Amino acid sequence: MTLSQARARFADVIDEVRHYHEPVYLTRRGRRVAAVIDADALERLLAAAEDLEDIKAAEASRAEIADGEDPVPWEQVKADLGL
């Protein structure tokens, strides 16, 4: 949907996104420039992205330990976090 079309019927675009739970892509000169997405879907995507980053960090830590690096002691972690 072009930006002009979306601007002209913005409330309808929001209703469509909330009803169908599918993003509406906005275009300018035939190229996607933005998307309108349901807020709940966005929150789920952000949570999934955070989970994936945590998984990657854990895998990297395991790889470092497997390569012989010493893990950071729990007491040091708590001290660094001010706990």
TORTI-66837 format. One record per residue (C-alpha): residue in three letters; x, y, z. Coordinates in Angstrom, 1 decimal, padded with zeros to 4 digits. Example, Ala and Ser with C-alpha at 12.3 -4.5 7.8 and 13.67 -1.06 7.14 Angstrom:
2
<kevo><r>ala</r><X>012.3</X><Y>-004.5</Y><Z>007.8</Z></kevo>
<kevo><r>ser</r><X>013.7</X><Y>-001.1</Y><Z>007.1</Z></kevo>
END
This chain:
83
<kevo><r>met</r><X>000.0</X><Y>000.0</Y><Z>000.0</Z></kevo>
<kevo><r>thr</r><X>001.4</X><Y>003.4</Y><Z>-000.9</Z></kevo>
<kevo><r>leu</r><X>002.0</X><Y>006.0</Y><Z>001.8</Z></kevo>
<kevo><r>ser</r><X>-000.7</X><Y>008.2</Y><Z>000.2</Z></kevo>
<kevo><r>gln</r><X>-003.2</X><Y>005.4</Y><Z>000.4</Z></kevo>
<kevo><r>ala</r><X>-002.4</X><Y>004.6</Y><Z>004.0</Z></kevo>
<kevo><r>arg</r><X>-002.6</X><Y>008.3</Y><Z>004.9</Z></kevo>
<kevo><r>ala</r><X>-006.0</X><Y>008.6</Y><Z>003.3</Z></kevo>
<kevo><r>arg</r><X>-007.4</X><Y>005.6</Y><Z>005.2</Z></kevo>
<kevo><r>phe</r><X>-005.2</X><Y>005.3</Y><Z>008.3</Z></kevo>
<kevo><r>ala</r><X>-007.9</X><Y>004.1</Y><Z>010.7</Z></kevo>
<kevo><r>asp</r><X>-008.8</X><Y>001.3</Y><Z>008.2</Z></kevo>
<kevo><r>val</r><X>-005.2</X><Y>000.2</Y><Z>008.0</Z></kevo>
<kevo><r>ile</r><X>-005.0</X><Y>-000.1</Y><Z>011.7</Z></kevo>
<kevo><r>asp</r><X>-008.3</X><Y>-002.0</Y><Z>011.9</Z></kevo>
<kevo><r>glu</r><X>-007.0</X><Y>-004.4</Y><Z>009.1</Z></kevo>
<kevo><r>val</r><X>-003.7</X><Y>-005.0</Y><Z>011.0</Z></kevo>
<kevo><r>arg</r><X>-005.5</X><Y>-005.7</Y><Z>014.2</Z></kevo>
<kevo><r>his</r><X>-008.1</X><Y>-007.9</Y><Z>012.6</Z></kevo>
<kevo><r>tyr</r><X>-006.0</X><Y>-010.1</Y><Z>010.3</Z></kevo>
<kevo><r>his</r><X>-002.8</X><Y>-010.0</Y><Z>012.5</Z></kevo>
<kevo><r>glu</r><X>-000.7</X><Y>-009.5</Y><Z>009.3</Z></kevo>
<kevo><r>pro</r><X>001.5</X><Y>-006.5</Y><Z>008.7</Z></kevo>
<kevo><r>val</r><X>000.7</X><Y>-003.9</Y><Z>006.1</Z></kevo>
<kevo><r>tyr</r><X>003.7</X><Y>-002.8</Y><Z>004.2</Z></kevo>
<kevo><r>leu</r><X>003.9</X><Y>000.9</Y><Z>003.1</Z></kevo>
<kevo><r>thr</r><X>005.6</X><Y>001.8</Y><Z>-000.1</Z></kevo>
<kevo><r>arg</r><X>007.1</X><Y>004.8</Y><Z>-001.7</Z></kevo>
<kevo><r>arg</r><X>007.9</X><Y>004.7</Y><Z>-005.4</Z></kevo>
<kevo><r>gly</r><X>007.3</X><Y>001.0</Y><Z>-005.4</Z></kevo>
<kevo><r>arg</r><X>009.8</X><Y>000.2</Y><Z>-002.5</Z></kevo>
<kevo><r>arg</r><X>008.8</X><Y>-000.9</Y><Z>001.0</Z></kevo>
<kevo><r>val</r><X>009.7</X><Y>001.8</Y><Z>003.4</Z></kevo>
<kevo><r>ala</r><X>007.7</X><Y>000.9</Y><Z>006.6</Z></kevo>
<kevo><r>ala</r><X>005.2</X><Y>-001.6</Y><Z>008.0</Z></kevo>
<kevo><r>val</r><X>002.2</X><Y>-001.2</Y><Z>010.2</Z></kevo>
<kevo><r>ile</r><X>002.1</X><Y>-004.2</Y><Z>012.6</Z></kevo>
<kevo><r>asp</r><X>-000.2</X><Y>-005.2</Y><Z>015.5</Z></kevo>
<kevo><r>ala</r><X>001.3</X><Y>-004.0</Y><Z>018.8</Z></kevo>
<kevo><r>asp</r><X>000.9</X><Y>-007.5</Y><Z>020.4</Z></kevo>
<kevo><r>ala</r><X>002.8</X><Y>-009.1</Y><Z>017.5</Z></kevo>
<kevo><r>leu</r><X>005.5</X><Y>-006.5</Y><Z>017.8</Z></kevo>
<kevo><r>glu</r><X>005.9</X><Y>-007.3</Y><Z>021.5</Z></kevo>
<kevo><r>arg</r><X>006.2</X><Y>-011.0</Y><Z>020.7</Z></kevo>
<kevo><r>leu</r><X>008.8</X><Y>-010.3</Y><Z>018.0</Z></kevo>
<kevo><r>leu</r><X>010.8</X><Y>-008.2</Y><Z>020.4</Z></kevo>
<kevo><r>ala</r><X>010.7</X><Y>-010.8</Y><Z>023.1</Z></kevo>
<kevo><r>ala</r><X>011.7</X><Y>-013.5</Y><Z>020.6</Z></kevo>
<kevo><r>ala</r><X>014.6</X><Y>-011.3</Y><Z>019.4</Z></kevo>
<kevo><r>glu</r><X>015.8</X><Y>-010.9</Y><Z>023.0</Z></kevo>
<kevo><r>asp</r><X>015.5</X><Y>-014.6</Y><Z>023.7</Z></kevo>
<kevo><r>leu</r><X>017.6</X><Y>-015.3</Y><Z>020.6</Z></kevo>
<kevo><r>glu</r><X>020.3</X><Y>-012.9</Y><Z>021.7</Z></kevo>
<kevo><r>asp</r><X>020.4</X><Y>-014.6</Y><Z>025.1</Z></kevo>
<kevo><r>ile</r><X>020.7</X><Y>-018.0</Y><Z>023.4</Z></kevo>
<kevo><r>lys</r><X>023.6</X><Y>-016.7</Y><Z>021.2</Z></kevo>
<kevo><r>ala</r><X>025.3</X><Y>-015.2</Y><Z>024.3</Z></kevo>
<kevo><r>ala</r><X>025.0</X><Y>-018.5</Y><Z>026.2</Z></kevo>
<kevo><r>glu</r><X>026.4</X><Y>-020.4</Y><Z>023.2</Z></kevo>
<kevo><r>ala</r><X>029.3</X><Y>-018.0</Y><Z>022.9</Z></kevo>
<kevo><r>ser</r><X>030.0</X><Y>-018.4</Y><Z>026.6</Z></kevo>
<kevo><r>arg</r><X>030.0</X><Y>-022.2</Y><Z>026.3</Z></kevo>
<kevo><r>ala</r><X>032.3</X><Y>-022.0</Y><Z>023.4</Z></kevo>
<kevo><r>glu</r><X>034.7</X><Y>-019.8</Y><Z>025.3</Z></kevo>
<kevo><r>ile</r><X>034.7</X><Y>-022.3</Y><Z>028.2</Z></kevo>
<kevo><r>ala</r><X>035.2</X><Y>-025.2</Y><Z>025.8</Z></kevo>
<kevo><r>asp</r><X>038.2</X><Y>-023.3</Y><Z>024.4</Z></kevo>
<kevo><r>gly</r><X>039.8</X><Y>-023.2</Y><Z>027.9</Z></kevo>
<kevo><r>glu</r><X>038.8</X><Y>-019.7</Y><Z>029.1</Z></kevo>
<kevo><r>asp</r><X>037.9</X><Y>-019.5</Y><Z>032.7</Z></kevo>
<kevo><r>pro</r><X>034.3</X><Y>-018.6</Y><Z>033.5</Z></kevo>
<kevo><r>val</r><X>033.6</X><Y>-015.5</Y><Z>035.5</Z></kevo>
<kevo><r>pro</r><X>032.8</X><Y>-016.5</Y><Z>039.1</Z></kevo>
<kevo><r>trp</r><X>029.2</X><Y>-016.0</Y><Z>040.3</Z></kevo>
<kevo><r>glu</r><X>030.4</X><Y>-013.7</Y><Z>043.1</Z></kevo>
<kevo><r>gln</r><X>032.1</X><Y>-011.4</Y><Z>040.6</Z></kevo>
<kevo><r>val</r><X>029.0</X><Y>-011.3</Y><Z>038.4</Z></kevo>
<kevo><r>lys</r><X>026.9</X><Y>-010.3</Y><Z>041.4</Z></kevo>
<kevo><r>ala</r><X>029.5</X><Y>-007.6</Y><Z>042.4</Z></kevo>
<kevo><r>asp</r><X>029.6</X><Y>-006.2</Y><Z>038.8</Z></kevo>
<kevo><r>leu</r><X>025.8</X><Y>-005.9</Y><Z>038.9</Z></kevo>
<kevo><r>gly</r><X>025.7</X><Y>-004.4</Y><Z>042.3</Z></kevo>
<kevo><r>leu</r><X>023.9</X><Y>-007.2</Y><Z>043.9</Z></kevo>
END
